[in-house]
């Protein structure tokens, strides 16, 4: 028989006293919160299959939203069972929906189940509720920068690192992969590391840069100059400062004849942690047709954006680079470089179709930039070869290609008949003739309100989720079906909430966001810097710092499997033992949406197929989330956040018999310390009075069993919570 499981969420978010008696992760809300005007639907779950199927939760009939600080009831209603009580196959859960959309008052709240006497985690209602998540997900690109020191105050304490890949025979003195003579040396420093490896691929920047540059164009007022990067305060929106860092590298990758080099990386992937410790020789691949068209498209779109903010000199440089790259690529079709086994961790060469779509994108953006009829002629002659037009079918794996078509259709000087054809095909596919799009939302197809079909849950499903959200939002960006504008917005918001905890795992799919309002964010993911076993940067709560905030892992992947050598043929008993070093169910042998685990083990467990972060994954999410962010919002600086975090420190971690509590900047001398276990039970209380010359108290925890505990430290004018580990 199943038992009801009540799970106390971390006390990092529990500031105040009028909180629910117990917090259960079966009542799923967006862990950051909701804008006042948005649809707000809490999803209540009862697992039937999958890793948590031994647990059970049946909601009562009376649900309330209560003020987090006062317990005042501000809304009440009844949960409605989803799909007549059937189990959703994708998640393995039965669900109920509790709609509290009428609540629009700004404040801090929780959802309360009156019958079961349990509640959700804390969430906010505020116009600026997602701005901090947006900031941290953009700052991921700063941490991915190559060839620059990450230092305070731009890098938060714990994630600083000297300049990487600037050593002998690295990016400043980079040589051709098959000719290491000094005559091939180029300075190819800068740019972003692509993903969990430290390689830099031109073709993989295609969707990344289109998403980021269109993010600015589609909602420019949200992009401020205070994201705490080195360029903050220079009068240019920080998003465009960040994209300029990548553009400057792409300009270095362009040869004098206009061609663009394809890749910078290592012959065999081997990262050091942190990036500055990676001393491997790095080489580059030759110029290719696809890389040149890719760079041309990005240069042209970027030129438009930088012109729009008055950066005309830089825009002119980009325009020249775009034209030169396009001219070289059209004169040199079919020049390829297949890097697999030579450079890098992934094959960067595109298919013939993908190379064509990069040329098509380049022509569209160059036409928008220059009004040159040569580019328009190419677009009009080839638009019907893009998959969406061939199939009359819009779907998320064609995100950038669909964006380019819609961009052309929005131009005032586009061919009217072609523009209308593009708009009609996209609008019809989104509205009626593709069940994956608006029909699934109107029919409540997904218990968690962020539908993808089974076959669309593949490697990097989180990027696919964001792309689907952006597809709905594009309907409103281009005003293609105003009658359903609210439905498209609500459909897209479901994907935002999915990322923020409204999913079967109650996981906010951003790393280390506990300090920003997410009770259960990603604790570890596959990355060369934040590697398995790192004393500093492995798992949150186990290593000293955990990974940096704001990285998005690949996401649920039902095709996950460990390496084929497991469990007995991996070359040695030591290697074979790795096959069973962690439980692999999850992510293996789970319902689709539960095929996820926070883990970062390398070969042979191959966690990268589930949790590797990438610039393209973050970029697609950033574009989606930016549509839900407010303007005029105050973003706490990293320096201030660090000061808040360091008001009280606890050490060592893990601890054995005593844990030291250092009252660094917490006001007063009299404090109460409460110790809670993971069920929410208060198990120890200390009332202390510190001496003026001693700000450290040693708390005796020798009677506690091994495990995770939470300290609630109450002072004269504030309450601070900390997690400790007893071993």
C-alpha positions in Angstrom: 0.0 0.0 0.0 1.3 3.5 -0.8 1.9 6.1 1.8 1.4 9.8 1.6 4.8 11.5 1.2 5.3 15.0 2.6 8.5 16.6 1.5 9.9 19.7 3.2 11.6 22.0 0.7 14.8 23.6 1.7 14.6 26.4 4.2 16.6 28.7 2.0 13.2 30.2 0.9 11.5 30.0 4.3 11.8 33.5 5.7 9.0 34.4 8.0 6.7 32.5 10.3 3.3 32.1 8.8 4.3 29.2 6.5 2.5 25.9 5.8 2.9 23.2 8.5 4.4 20.9 5.9 5.4 21.6 2.4 4.8 18.9 -0.2 6.3 18.7 -3.7 3.0 17.1 -4.9 1.5 20.6 -5.0 3.5 22.1 -7.9 3.6 25.8 -8.5 6.1 28.0 -10.5 8.8 28.2 -7.9 9.5 31.8 -8.8 5.9 32.8 -9.2 3.5 34.6 -11.6 2.9 37.9 -13.1 -0.4 39.5 -11.9 -2.1 39.3 -15.3 -1.1 35.8 -16.2 -2.9 32.5 -16.0 -2.0 30.7 -12.7 -2.7 27.0 -12.5 -1.2 24.8 -9.8 -0.8 21.1 -10.8 -1.4 18.6 -8.0 0.0 15.1 -8.7 -0.4 11.5 -7.6 2.4 9.3 -9.1 1.3 6.0 -10.6 4.4 4.8 -12.5 8.1 5.8 -12.4 10.7 6.3 -9.7 8.2 7.8 -7.2 5.3 5.5 -7.8 5.4 4.1 -4.2 4.3 7.5 -3.0 0.8 8.8 -3.1 -1.1 12.0 -2.7 -4.9 12.6 -3.0 -5.9 16.3 -2.8 -8.8 17.5 -0.7 -11.7 19.4 -2.2 -10.9 22.7 -0.6 -7.8 24.6 -1.8 -6.7 28.0 -0.7 -4.0 30.5 -1.6 -2.6 32.1 1.6 -0.4 35.0 2.3 3.1 33.6 3.1 3.7 36.0 5.9 0.3 36.4 7.6 -1.6 33.2 6.6 -4.6 35.3 5.5 -6.7 33.4 2.9 -6.7 35.5 -0.3 -8.3 33.0 -2.7 -10.1 29.6 -2.4 -11.5 27.1 -4.8 -11.6 23.5 -5.8 -9.1 21.4 -7.7 -10.4 19.8 -10.9 -9.2 16.4 -11.9 -7.4 16.2 -15.2 -8.6 13.9 -18.0 -11.3 12.1 -16.0 -8.7 10.8 -13.6 -6.7 8.9 -16.2 -2.9 8.5 -15.8 -0.8 10.5 -18.2 1.5 8.1 -19.9 4.3 10.7 -20.5 4.6 11.5 -16.8 3.2 8.4 -15.1 1.0 10.7 -12.9 -2.6 11.4 -12.2 -3.1 15.2 -11.8 -5.5 17.8 -10.7 -5.5 21.5 -11.7 -6.2 24.4 -9.2 -6.8 27.6 -11.1 -6.2 30.8 -9.1 -5.8 33.2 -12.0 -8.2 35.7 -10.5 -5.6 36.5 -7.8 -3.7 39.5 -9.1 -2.5 41.2 -5.9 1.3 41.6 -5.6 2.7 39.6 -2.7 4.2 36.3 -1.4 1.9 33.3 -1.2 1.5 29.5 -1.0 -1.2 27.1 -2.0 -2.8 25.2 0.9 -4.6 21.9 0.9 -7.1 22.2 3.8 -7.9 18.6 4.1 -4.3 17.3 4.2 -3.0 20.3 6.1 0.0 20.7 3.7 1.0 23.4 1.3 3.2 24.3 -1.7 6.5 26.1 -1.6 6.6 29.9 -1.6 5.9 31.9 -4.7 5.6 35.5 -5.6 3.0 37.5 -7.7 4.8 40.4 -9.2 5.5 42.0 -12.6 9.2 41.4 -12.0 9.0 37.9 -10.8 11.1 36.4 -13.6 13.7 39.1 -14.1 16.3 37.6 -11.7 15.9 34.2 -13.5 16.4 36.0 -16.8 19.5 37.8 -15.5 21.1 34.6 -14.3 20.3 32.6 -17.4 22.0 35.4 -19.5 24.9 35.5 -17.1 25.6 31.9 -18.1 27.1 33.2 -21.3 29.6 35.3 -19.2 30.7 32.1 -17.4 31.1 30.5 -20.8 33.4 33.2 -22.1 36.7 32.0 -23.3 39.9 34.1 -23.0 38.8 36.4 -20.3 39.3 36.3 -16.5 36.2 35.8 -14.5 36.6 37.9 -11.5 34.6 39.7 -8.7 32.3 41.5 -8.9 31.2 40.1 -12.2 31.9 36.5 -11.2 30.3 35.7 -7.9 32.4 34.5 -5.1 33.2 30.8 -5.8 33.2 31.1 -9.6 36.2 33.2 -10.3 38.8 31.9 -12.8 41.9 33.4 -14.5 42.1 33.7 -18.2 41.7 30.4 -19.9 43.2 29.0 -23.2 45.8 31.8 -23.5 48.8 29.5 -23.1 51.3 28.1 -25.5 49.7 26.8 -28.7 46.3 27.7 -27.5 43.8 30.3 -28.8 46.2 33.3 -29.1 48.5 31.1 -31.2 46.1 28.7 -32.7 47.3 26.4 -35.6 45.5 24.6 -38.4 44.5 21.1 -37.4 46.6 19.4 -40.1 49.5 21.9 -40.4 51.0 23.0 -37.1 53.6 25.2 -38.7 53.8 28.8 -37.3 52.7 30.1 -40.7 49.2 28.9 -39.9 49.1 30.7 -36.5 46.0 32.8 -35.8 44.7 34.7 -32.8 41.3 33.1 -32.3 40.8 34.1 -28.7 37.4 35.1 -27.3 33.9 33.7 -27.9 31.9 31.3 -25.8 32.6 27.7 -24.9 29.9 25.8 -26.7 28.6 23.5 -23.9 30.2 21.3 -21.3 33.3 21.1 -23.4 35.6 24.1 -24.1 35.4 23.9 -27.9 34.0 26.7 -30.0 31.9 25.9 -33.1 30.7 28.4 -35.7 27.8 26.4 -36.9 26.5 25.8 -33.4 26.1 29.5 -32.9 23.3 29.7 -35.6 20.3 29.2 -33.4 22.0 30.7 -30.3 22.7 34.0 -31.9 19.4 34.2 -33.8 17.5 33.6 -30.5 19.5 36.2 -28.6 19.4 38.9 -31.3 15.7 38.4 -31.8 15.2 38.5 -28.0 16.4 42.0 -28.1 14.4 43.1 -31.2 11.2 41.5 -29.9 11.3 43.1 -26.4 14.0 45.8 -26.3 12.8 47.5 -23.1 13.5 44.5 -20.9 17.2 44.5 -21.8 18.9 46.9 -19.4 22.6 47.7 -18.8 22.9 46.2 -15.3 23.4 42.4 -15.7 26.8 42.6 -13.8 29.1 41.8 -16.6 32.3 43.8 -17.3 30.5 46.0 -19.9 27.6 46.9 -17.6 27.1 50.7 -17.4 28.5 51.5 -20.8 25.2 52.6 -22.2 24.6 49.5 -24.3 22.1 46.8 -23.3 24.0 44.0 -21.7 22.5 41.4 -23.9 24.1 43.1 -26.9 27.3 43.5 -25.0 27.3 39.8 -24.5 26.5 38.9 -28.1 29.3 41.3 -29.1 31.7 39.1 -27.3 30.8 36.3 -29.5 30.6 38.4 -32.6 34.2 39.7 -32.1 35.3 36.1 -32.0 33.4 35.3 -35.2 35.1 38.3 -36.9 38.5 36.8 -35.9 37.4 33.5 -37.5 36.9 35.2 -40.9 39.7 35.0 -43.4 40.7 37.9 -45.6 38.9 36.2 -48.6 35.6 36.2 -46.7 35.5 32.5 -45.7 34.9 31.7 -42.1 36.8 29.0 -40.1 34.6 26.3 -38.7 35.9 25.3 -35.3 38.4 25.8 -32.5 39.1 22.9 -30.2 41.2 20.0 -29.2 42.0 16.8 -31.0 40.6 14.7 -28.1 38.2 16.2 -25.6 39.9 16.6 -22.2 38.8 19.5 -20.1 40.4 20.8 -17.0 38.6 22.3 -14.0 38.4 25.2 -13.9 38.8 26.2 -17.6 42.1 28.1 -16.9 43.7 24.7 -15.9 43.1 23.3 -19.4 46.5 23.4 -21.1 45.7 21.2 -24.1 46.9 22.4 -27.5 44.0 23.9 -29.5 43.7 23.9 -33.2 41.2 25.2 -35.8 39.4 23.8 -38.7 39.3 25.3 -42.2 36.8 27.6 -43.7 33.6 25.9 -44.9 30.5 26.9 -46.9 28.1 26.3 -44.0 30.2 28.1 -41.5 30.5 31.1 -43.8 26.8 31.3 -44.5 26.1 30.8 -40.8 28.4 33.7 -39.8 27.1 35.9 -42.7 23.5 35.5 -41.4 24.6 36.3 -37.8 26.6 39.3 -38.9 23.8 40.7 -40.9 21.1 40.3 -38.2 23.5 41.7 -35.6 24.3 44.7 -37.9 20.6 45.5 -37.9 20.4 45.4 -34.1 23.6 47.5 -33.5 22.4 50.1 -36.0 19.2 50.3 -34.0 21.1 51.4 -30.9 23.3 53.9 -32.7 26.5 51.7 -32.9 26.8 52.5 -36.6 30.6 51.9 -36.9 30.4 48.4 -35.5 27.2 47.7 -37.5 29.2 48.7 -40.7 32.0 46.3 -39.8 29.4 43.5 -39.4 27.7 44.4 -42.6 31.0 44.2 -44.6 31.8 40.9 -42.9 28.3 39.5 -43.8 28.6 40.5 -47.4 32.1 39.0 -47.8 31.2 35.8 -46.1 28.1 35.4 -48.3 30.0 36.1 -51.5 32.7 33.6 -50.7 30.2 30.9 -49.7 28.1 31.3 -52.9 31.3 31.2 -55.0 32.5 28.1 -53.1 29.6 25.7 -52.6 30.0 22.3 -51.0 33.2 23.1 -49.1 32.9 20.9 -46.0 35.0 19.8 -43.0 33.9 16.8 -41.0 35.7 17.2 -37.7 34.6 14.0 -35.9 37.7 12.2 -34.7 39.9 15.2 -35.5 38.7 18.2 -33.4 36.0 18.7 -30.9 33.4 16.7 -29.1 30.7 16.8 -31.7 30.3 16.9 -35.4 30.0 20.5 -36.5 29.4 20.0 -40.3 25.8 20.6 -41.3 23.7 18.6 -43.8 23.0 20.0 -47.3 19.6 21.2 -46.1 21.0 22.9 -43.1 23.7 24.6 -45.2 20.9 25.8 -47.5 18.9 27.2 -44.7 21.9 29.2 -43.5 22.3 30.7 -46.9 18.6 31.4 -47.0 18.9 33.1 -43.6 21.9 35.1 -44.7 20.0 36.3 -47.8 16.9 37.3 -45.7 18.9 39.3 -43.2 21.2 40.9 -45.8 18.1 42.0 -47.8 16.6 43.5 -44.6 19.9 45.2 -44.0 20.8 46.5 -47.5 17.6 46.3 -49.5 19.7 44.8 -52.3 17.4 43.0 -54.8 20.0 40.2 -55.4 19.2 38.8 -51.9 15.5 39.2 -52.4 15.6 37.4 -55.7 17.3 34.4 -54.0 14.8 34.4 -51.1 11.8 34.5 -53.4 13.2 31.7 -55.6 13.9 29.4 -52.6 11.5 30.1 -49.8 9.3 27.2 -50.8 12.2 24.8 -50.2 12.3 25.4 -46.5 10.6 22.5 -44.7 7.8 24.5 -43.2 6.6 25.5 -46.7 7.2 22.1 -48.2 5.2 20.3 -45.5 2.8 23.1 -44.3 3.9 22.1 -40.9 5.5 24.2 -38.1 7.3 22.3 -35.4 10.1 23.0 -32.9 13.0 21.3 -34.6 12.7 23.9 -37.3 12.8 26.9 -35.0 15.5 29.0 -36.6 14.3 28.3 -40.1 10.7 29.3 -39.2 12.0 32.4 -37.5 13.8 33.4 -40.7 10.7 32.9 -42.8 8.6 35.0 -40.5 11.2 37.7 -40.3 11.1 38.0 -44.1 7.3 38.0 -44.1 7.3 40.9 -41.7 9.5 43.2 -43.9 7.5 46.0 -45.6 9.5 45.5 -48.9 9.0 41.7 -49.0 7.1 40.3 -51.9 3.5 40.5 -50.7 2.2 37.2 -52.1 5.2 35.3 -50.6 4.9 37.1 -47.3 1.2 36.2 -47.1 1.9 32.6 -48.0 4.5 32.3 -45.2 2.2 33.8 -42.7 -0.8 31.7 -43.7 1.2 28.4 -43.6 2.6 29.2 -40.1 -0.6 30.5 -38.7 -2.7 27.6 -40.0 -0.2 25.1 -38.6 -0.1 26.7 -35.2 -3.9 27.3 -35.1 -5.6 24.3 -36.5 -3.8 21.7 -38.7 -1.2 20.5 -36.3 -2.4 18.8 -33.1 0.9 19.5 -31.4 0.3 23.3 -31.4 -2.8 25.3 -30.3 -5.2 22.3 -30.4 -3.1 20.5 -27.7 -3.5 23.5 -25.4 -7.2 24.0 -26.0 -7.7 20.3 -25.5 -5.6 20.2 -22.3 -3.5 17.4 -23.7 -0.6 17.6 -21.3 -1.2 17.1 -17.6 1.7 19.6 -17.0 0.5 22.1 -19.6 3.7 22.1 -21.8 3.0 19.6 -24.5 5.5 17.9 -26.7 4.7 14.7 -28.6 6.5 11.5 -27.5 8.9 11.6 -30.4 10.0 15.2 -29.6 11.5 14.2 -26.2 15.0 13.6 -27.4 18.5 14.8 -26.5 18.2 18.4 -25.3 14.4 18.3 -24.8 14.7 21.5 -22.7 15.7 23.4 -25.8 12.8 21.8 -27.7 10.5 22.9 -24.9 11.6 26.5 -25.2 11.4 26.4 -29.0 7.7 25.3 -28.7 7.1 28.1 -26.3 8.7 30.6 -28.7 6.5 29.2 -31.5 3.4 30.2 -29.6 4.8 33.6 -28.8 5.7 34.2 -32.4 2.0 34.2 -33.2 1.6 37.3 -31.1 5.0 38.9 -32.1 3.8 39.0 -35.7 0.1 39.4 -34.9 -1.0 36.4 -36.9 -4.2 35.5 -35.1 -5.3 38.2 -32.7 -8.5 36.4 -31.8 -6.4 33.7 -30.0 -3.7 36.0 -28.7 -4.5 35.2 -25.1 -4.5 31.5 -25.8 -1.1 31.7 -27.4 0.3 33.7 -24.4 -1.2 31.2 -21.9 0.1 28.2 -23.9 3.6 29.7 -23.9 3.4 30.5 -20.2 2.9 26.7 -19.6 6.4 26.2 -20.9 7.8 28.9 -18.6 6.2 27.2 -15.6 7.4 23.8 -16.8 11.0 25.1 -16.5 10.2 26.5 -13.1 9.0 23.4 -11.4 5.6 22.5 -12.9 6.9 19.2 -14.1 6.8 15.6 -12.7 10.2 16.1 -11.0 9.2 19.4 -9.4 12.6 20.6 -10.7 13.4 24.1 -11.7 15.6 23.4 -14.7 18.2 26.1 -13.9 21.3 25.4 -11.8 21.8 26.6 -8.3 18.9 29.0 -8.1 18.0 28.4 -4.4 19.2 31.9 -3.6 16.9 33.4 -6.2 13.6 31.9 -5.1 13.6 28.3 -6.5 13.2 25.7 -3.8 14.4 22.8 -5.9 16.7 23.8 -8.7 19.4 21.8 -10.6 22.2 20.8 -8.3 24.7 19.4 -10.8 25.0 18.9 -14.6 27.6 17.7 -17.1 30.3 20.4 -17.6 34.1 20.4 -17.8 34.3 23.1 -15.1 31.7 21.7 -12.7 32.9 18.2 -13.0 32.1 15.1 -11.1 34.3 14.8 -8.0 35.3 18.5 -7.8 35.6 19.5 -4.2 34.6 23.1 -5.2 32.1 22.8 -8.0 30.4 19.4 -8.0 27.0 19.0 -6.5 25.2 21.8 -4.6 25.4 21.0 -0.9 28.1 18.5 -1.3 30.9 20.5 -2.9 31.9 23.9 -1.5 30.1 26.0 -4.1 28.3 23.8 -6.6 28.0 25.0 -10.2 27.4 28.6 -11.1 23.8 29.7 -11.3 21.6 29.9 -14.4 22.8 26.9 -16.5 20.0 24.9 -18.1 20.7 21.1 -18.5 19.6 19.2 -21.6 16.5 17.8 -19.9 14.5 14.6 -19.8 15.7 12.1 -22.4 13.9 8.7 -22.6 16.6 7.3 -24.9 19.2 7.6 -22.2 21.5 4.6 -21.8 24.9 4.0 -20.2 27.7 3.1 -22.5 27.4 -0.2 -24.4 30.5 -1.5 -22.5 28.5 -1.7 -19.2 28.5 -3.5 -17.0 31.4 -5.9 -17.6 33.3 -4.8 -20.8 34.6 -1.3 -20.0 38.3 -2.3 -20.0 39.0 -2.8 -16.3 37.3 -3.7 -13.0 37.6 -0.1 -12.0 35.8 1.1 -15.1 33.2 -1.6 -14.9 32.5 -0.5 -11.3 31.6 2.9 -12.6 28.6 1.4 -14.4 27.0 0.8 -11.0 28.4 3.8 -9.1 25.0 5.5 -9.1 21.4 4.4 -9.5 20.5 5.0 -13.1 16.8 4.6 -12.7 16.0 7.5 -13.1 16.8 8.5 -15.8 16.6 5.0 -17.4 13.4 3.0 -17.6 11.1 5.8 -16.6 8.1 7.6 -18.1 9.2 10.1 -20.7 9.0 13.2 -18.5 10.7 11.5 -15.6 13.7 10.4 -17.7 15.8 12.9 -15.8 18.4 13.0 -13.0 20.7 15.6 -11.7 24.0 13.9 -12.3 27.3 14.7 -14.0 29.2 11.4 -14.3 31.3 11.0 -17.4 32.0 7.8 -19.3 30.6 5.1 -19.1 27.4 6.6 -17.5 27.4 9.3 -20.1 25.4 11.9 -18.2 25.9 14.4 -21.0 22.9 12.9 -22.9 20.7 14.1 -20.1 22.3 17.0 -18.3 24.9 18.8 -20.5 24.3 22.5 -20.7 24.7 24.4 -23.9 24.7 28.0 -25.1 21.8 27.2 -27.5 19.7 25.7 -24.7 20.0 28.8 -22.6 19.5 31.2 -25.6 16.1 29.6 -26.5 14.9 29.8 -22.9 16.2 33.4 -22.6 14.2 34.5 -25.6 11.0 32.8 -24.3 11.3 34.1 -20.7 12.1 37.7 -21.8 8.5 38.0 -23.1 7.3 37.6 -19.5 9.7 40.0 -17.8 8.8 43.4 -16.5 10.4 46.8 -17.2 11.8 49.1 -14.5 12.6 46.2 -12.3 15.4 46.4 -9.7 17.9 43.6 -10.1 20.0 42.8 -7.0 23.7 43.0 -7.9 25.9 39.9 -7.5 27.9 41.8 -5.0 24.9 42.5 -2.8 23.7 38.9 -3.1 27.1 37.7 -2.0 27.0 40.1 1.0 23.6 38.7 2.0 24.8 35.1 1.6 27.8 35.8 3.7 26.1 37.5 6.6 26.2 34.1 8.3 28.6 31.3 7.4 28.6 27.7 8.5 31.6 25.3 8.5 32.8 22.7 8.0 30.5 21.0 5.5 30.0 18.1 5.9 30.3 18.3 9.7 30.6 15.5 12.3 30.0 16.5 15.9 30.1 20.3 15.8 29.2 22.9 13.2 30.5 26.4 13.5 28.2 29.3 12.9 30.0 32.6 12.1 27.8 35.7 12.6 29.8 37.8 10.1 27.4 40.7 9.5 24.2 39.7 11.2 23.1 42.5 13.6 22.8 41.9 17.4 24.2 39.5 19.9 21.2 37.4 20.9 20.0 34.7 18.5 17.9 31.6 18.4 19.0 28.7 16.3 16.4 26.0 15.3 17.5 22.8 13.7 14.9 21.0 11.4 15.2 17.6 9.7 14.0 17.0 6.1 10.5 16.2 7.3 10.1 19.6 8.8 10.3 18.4 12.3 12.0 20.8 14.8 14.6 18.7 16.6 16.9 21.1 18.4 16.7 24.7 19.6 19.5 26.9 21.0 19.2 30.4 22.4 22.6 32.1 22.5 24.2 35.3 23.5 27.5 36.2 21.8 30.3 38.1 23.3 31.3 41.3 21.6 34.7 39.9 20.7 33.5 36.5 19.6 31.1 36.1 16.6 31.4 32.3 16.2 29.2 29.8 18.0 29.9 26.0 17.9 26.7 24.1 17.7 26.7 20.5 19.0 25.1 18.2 16.5 26.7 14.9 17.8 23.3 13.5 18.7 21.9 13.9 15.2 21.9 11.0 12.7 23.7 11.4 9.4 21.9 13.4 6.8 20.7 16.8 5.7 19.4 19.4 8.2 18.3 23.0 8.1 19.3 25.8 10.4 16.9 28.7 11.0 18.8 31.5 12.6 16.6 34.3 14.0 18.2 37.6 15.0 17.0 41.0 16.0 15.8 42.1 12.7 16.2 39.3 10.2 16.0 35.5 9.7 18.6 33.6 7.7 18.5 29.9 6.8 21.3 27.5 6.1 21.7 23.9 5.1 24.1 21.6 6.9 25.2 18.0 6.2 25.9 15.7 9.1 28.3 12.8 8.4 
